[in-house]
Amino acid sequence: RPLRPGAALAWGMISSGISREMEAALVLLSEHVQTEDQNMRASAIFGLGLGYAGMARQEVLEMLLSGVVEGQQRMEIVSIAAMALGLIFCGTARRQFGADLWRRE
């Protein structure tokens, strides 16, 4: 059981910079973004950040904002989501998700 969060991070690292029609990282990691296990959730979110760093993927933005930020999540999870979104949208000067993070209730 403790290997699963590490595997999620590893999957994000090996998927870094790879763009294909079949997005294995998105499929495998997105199912763990809403899991009850906080370690697995954090690892899946950060794995998405590593896997899609610099790619500005809109579907990852929507998934993280709707599933993590808009819900009643712990601040640690929201912080990791913010870091992942920063990696994904690095260099785009996009301010939308920053504003969404701070409007969190």
URNORDA-V863675 format. One record per helix or strand of 3 or more residues. SS is the DSSP state (h for helix, s for strand). FROM is the first residue (numbers start at 1). TO is the last residue. If there is no record, write none. Layout:
{{SS FROM TO} {SS FROM TO}}
This chain:
{{h 3 14} {h 24 30} {h 38 51} {h 58 69} {h 75 88} {h 96 102}}
